[in-house]
Amino acid sequence: MKQIDYIKIKVNNVDTLNTTYLVEHPTIKNRYHFNFPKNGFNGRPLFGKNIEIYHNNSTLYLKCSLPYLVYGHNHIEFNAIEAKDVLVYISSLLNVNLLLGIVVDFEVGYIYSSTLPFKELCHTISGIQGMDLQKKTNSFLAYGHKNKQFKLYNIYANLKRKVSKSVFNSIENLSPNNVKLELKFTKDHRYSVCEFLDIGYQLAFNELDDLLQHHIQQVSHIYNGVKFDDILYMTLLKANKYTHKNVDEMVLDTIATIDATPSQKSARRLALRQKQAQIKHNQNQSFIQYFKEPSYMDLHF
């Protein structure tokens, strides 16, 4: 399943807005949740606690998980047409055209059924090129760098913790093996809302696809290298699962500090790139091999 999830929008020059459907935050000034009209959005209710509005000094911020807002959970496909529909509806309630705003943060992701248990799936990852390990738990893994973050998590465990029992039981094709692979962009400011819904989200999915296909470093159980430096590098990759910094970045940092000439350092960096290519050659398949679309066949009855 393909999904546009979290979005944060900034709209300038908002001097007034309709507060009829807004509920003030109990402790934070100028922050609101929504009390939506009953069944006002295409004949269905919206989950107003899953959206946050902030308005101050003629600037309005809206942030929410769009699937959570519409469905009360994020185990569902959610496309740009649905996103535009709900944003137009909220615009009509606020008397503010959100489509004129700028997208500050956003997330896109895939929901799959994993052929491996989550813990075993995580153990196949030694790192992600250009990203550092930020968080790792029994059901959640995050790598990031600057304004981008890749997340892999057990969506079944996440939803069981976050949503009501009635919502949880209503979710279709939800299995303990279901995972979400997500790419988050923060402080982005590249797109207007219209541009994002037209092409921006598609470019984000292209970037996520490229990451899944080419940038996840996997720990192979079978490796053809026999030299000691081969064994040492593979051991470093396996140890990378427990460190916050990418092992290749650590190697580059070490090369930068050694007592060597620029040409010698350049040769060491070339050797690292050759070792990376050798490892990649031994990985015949991409990380995406472990996933399939969720279906009722995955459910435990």
Secondary structure, 3 states (H helix, E strand, C coil): CEEEEEEEEEECCCCCCCCCCEEECCCCCCEEEECCCCCCECCECCCHHHEEEEEECCEEEEEEEHHHHHHCCCCCCECHHHHHHHHHHHHHHHCCCHHHCEEEEEEEEEEEEECCCHHHHHHCEEEECCCEEEEECCCEEEEEECCEEEEEEEHHHHHHHHCCHHHHHHCCCCCCCEEEEEEEECCCCCCEHHHHHHHHHHHHHHHHHHHHHHHEEECCCCCCCCCHHHHHHHHHHHHHHHCCCCHHHHHHHHHHHCCCCHHHHHHHHHHHHHHHHHHHHHCCCCHHHHEECCCHHHCCC
